[in-house]
Amino acid sequence: MLRRPRPTPAETAPRGFADDRDAFLAFIELERGLSRNTVAAYRRDLDQAAQVFAQQGVAGWRSVTAEQAASWVHGLSTARYAVASLARKLTALRMLARFLVREKLREDDFTALLSGPKPGRKIPETLTADEVSRLLNAANGGDARSLRDRALLELFYSSGLRVSELAALSLQQVDLEHGFIRVFGKGSKERIVPVGEKAREALLTYLTSGRPALVKPKTGSQIFLNPRGLALSRVALWMIVKKQAKRAGLAKNVKPHGLRHSFATHLLTGGADLRAIQEMLGHASISTTQIYTAVEPQRLVAHHAKFHPRNREA
């Protein structure tokens, strides 16, 4: 028997829609292992659709027709939503419809004939090696916060972790002696990520000389703490990156995820295997990792010029 997902803000689904929605959300969170953020986004999308269907006199998800679903999608396409948002809303609706069929709550998939926009792959903005060096060197103080920020940035760039993974990182996940961390990413999938020597040194310095000054009676095992002794939030991590980027005098709009992109791009530029990068990033599909092959086209041109037989004949 599936349990309901964790409590969320006030329920907005009309009467008749909420029960099937909650069963579906419990399924994707507890059995499929989707993240809290994804579950929350799907909940909002489905509640938005339910409001429209209820206004049309539909009693619940088991009564929605293919025509009504198509009309809803068409209405979204004229509402100036971003392509990624439109694709996510359609995905939420499709997954719910398939869940209802799987659970024998309705016989047909009312989304089977729907078509929607496919989000394009946006090439991520990265920092150059020099810009990364300037960013890392910006946190150069000897106080607890500066040591924390330096360790955080060094580990960010060295490991390519997601922001949520870095914020949740605990002492038990780190093995500085052997130079790796054990990460639990999307869907609670575990992976082992190497930690470079500079990041190991910065992290060790913070753990011995910085973190103890931030520890409070209710402090848990999270590594990166705020002045109250609590784990840094993702927003706080974002603010730290922005602050240090400003101190470093970087003109680019540096975001936390940019360090993850830079990590992958610089590994690829240096000759690292794409499969190895995929494993370190925690990507489920190699197609997700392949976006980084478009970031450094100069490297591909150089390899073509060096290794293609017709070029060597010149």
N, C-alpha and C positions, 0 to 999 in steps of 0.2 A: 504494500500500500504506500503510495507516494505521499510524502509530507508536503505541506504548502511551503513555498519559498519564504525567506526571511520577511518580516513585516516591512512594508513600504508606505509611502505617504498615502493620503486619503484615496480610496478607490474611486475611479472615475468611470468604470465600465457600467453601462446601464444594466438594470435587473434582467437576468436571463443570459447575460454574456459573461458574468464574472466567474462562475464556477468552472466552466470549460477553459477559460483563460488561465485561471490559477492552476488547474491540473496540468495544462500545457507548460506553464512556466516552471512548475515543480519538476516536470520531466526533463526540460532542457538544462536546468541547473543541477539537479541531483543525479541524473543518469547520463546526460550528454556532457556534463562538466563545463557548460558555458559560464563565462565570467559574470559577476554581479552587474557590471556595467552593461553588458550585452543583454542580460535578462531585463534590466530596468528599461533599456531602450526599446526592446520588443514589447514590453508592457505598455509603454506610452503609445507606440505605434498601433497596437491592437485596440487600445481604448479609444484612440482617435477614430479608427475605422468603425468601432462598435457604436459610437455616438451617431455617425452618419447613417448606419444601417438601422438603428433604432428609430431615427426620425422618419425612415421609410416604412415603419411598421413591422420590421423584422423582429422576431421574438428572441432569437439567440443565434449563436454560431452555427447551430445545426440546421438553420433555416436559410442561411445566406445563399443566394443563387450566383451562378457564374456571371450573369448579366449585371447584378448589383456590385459584385467585386470589380468587374471591368469598369463600371461607371465610377467607382471610387478611385481606382488607379488613374483613370483619365482626368478626374478632378484634381488629383495631386499634380499631374504633369502641367497643369495650367496655373498652379499656385506658386511657381518660382522656387521650388525646393531645389537644393543642391542635388546633383545626380547621385551622389553617394547616399544621401538621405532617402531619396526615392527608392533606390535599390534595396536599402535596408528594410524599409516599410514593406516592400513587396516580398522580401525574404521572410519577414515575420509572419505575414499572412499565409504564404505558401507552407511554411513549417507547421503552422497551426492546423491548416486544412489536412495535411498529411497525417498529423497526430490524431485528428478526429477519425480519419479513415482507419488508421492503425488500431485505435481503441474501439473500433466498430460503433462509433457514435453517429456516424453518417456513412452512406454507401459511396458517395462520389467525392472527388476532389474538386471543389468549386474554383480552384485556381489553376487547373490543369492547362487551360488555354490562354492564361494571362501572359503578356510580354511587357517588359519594362526596360528602362535604360540600364546599360552596363557601365559601371564606373570605370573611367579610364585610369591607367596607372600613372600617377604623378611622380615624376622623378624627384626624389628627396633632395633638399638643399643640404649640403655638407660644408664642413670647414676644411681648410687646407691644413696640412701638418703644422705649418707655422702658426696658423690661427689657433689650433688646438693647444700648442705649446704656450702661447700667450695667455690663453684662458686658464690653463692649469697653473701657470706661474702667478696668476693674479691673486690667488689665495695663498699668501706667503707669510701670514702672521704666525705668532707662537701661542696665541690664546686658544681656548677650547673650540670656539666656533670656527676659527680659521683652520685649525687642524682638521676639524670635521669636514669643512667645505673642500679642503684640498684632497682628503681621502675620498670623499664622495665623487668629486670630479675625476680623479685618477681612476677609480674603480669603474665609473660610468664609461669612460673611454676605453679602458682596458678590457672590459667584459662585454660591452654591448647590451647590457641589461635593459629591459623595459623600465619605465619610471615606476610602475606599480611593484615590480620585482625588487628594485633597489630600495623603495620605501619599506617594504616588508622584510627585507633581509635581516636574518637573526644571527646571533653568534654561533649557533649550532650548525649553520650552513657553510661556515667558512673554515677552510683548512689552509692556513697560511704556511704551514710547514711544507706541504706538498704543492702549494700554489694553485688551488682551485676552489671554486664555490659550488655548492649544490643548489640548484635553482628549481623552484616549482612555478612553472609558467601557466599559460592559458590551459584551462581544462585540468589543472593540477598535474600536468605532465612534468616529470623530473628530467633534468639534464645537468651535465657537468660542464662548467665553463672555466677555462684557464684564467689565471690572474697574472698579469705581467709583473716584473720585478719592481718597477717604480710604484705601481699600485699597491703591491705588498708592503713596501717600505712605508708609504703614506698611511696605509690602513693600520699597520702595526704601531706607528707613532701616535695615531689618533686613539687607538684602543688603550694604549698605555699612559698617554699623557693628556689626552683631550676628553675622551668619553667619561672617565671617572668624575670629572668636574661637572658633568651634566646629569649624572645619575641622581635620582630622587627615590624616596621610599617605595613608590609605586611603579618604578621603572621596570619594564619587561626586558625581554632578551633582544629586542630590535637594536641594530647597530647604530643607526643614525638618529640622534635625539635632538629635540628642541630644548630651550632653556628650562622648560617645565619637567624635563625628564621623560617626555612622551615621544613616541616615534614620529619622525617627520612625515607630514602629509605630502601627497603629490603636488599640491599647490605650493607648499613650502619648498620642495625641491625645485620647482619651476622658478620661484623667486630667487633662490640661491644661484641658479645658472644665469638668470638675467642680471643679477647683481654683479657677479664675477665677470660676465661678458662686458658689462659697462666699464668696470674697473680696468679690463684689459684693452679697452678702446676699440673693440671690434665693431665694425660698421654694419655687419650682417645682423639680421633679426634672429639671434641664437635662441633655440628652443631645446629643452631637454632631449627630445627625440632626435635632435640633430646630432648629438654625440653618438647615439646608437647608429645613425646613418653613417657618420664619419668613421666609426669603428669598422663597419662592414666594407665601406668603400676603400679605406686605406689597406685593409687586409687583401682585398681583391686586387688592388693596384700593385701590391707587393708580391703577388703571385700565389696567394692562398687558394686552395681548392674550394670551389663553390659549394660542394657538399659539406665540407667542414664548416664553412661560414653558416650554412643553413642550420646545422646542428647547434652551433654556438648561439645563434639568434633564437632558436626554438621555433623556427618556421615549420608548419606541418607540411607544406608543399614547396618543392624547389622552385616553382613558378613565382612564388612570393619573393624569394631571394634573388631571382634573376633580374629584378628591377635594377639592382646595383650594377649590372653589366652595362647599363646605359649611362651611368654617371661619369665614367672615365673613358670616353670613346677614343681619346688620344692613345691610350695604352693598347687598344685593339688595333688601331691603325699601325702603330709601331710594330706590333707582333706580326701583322700581315706583311709589312715591308721587310721584316727580318727573315721570316720563315717560308713565305710562299715561293715556290720554285721559279716562277716567272720573274719575280723581283730579283732573285739571285743571279739570273742570267744577264741582267743589265750591265 
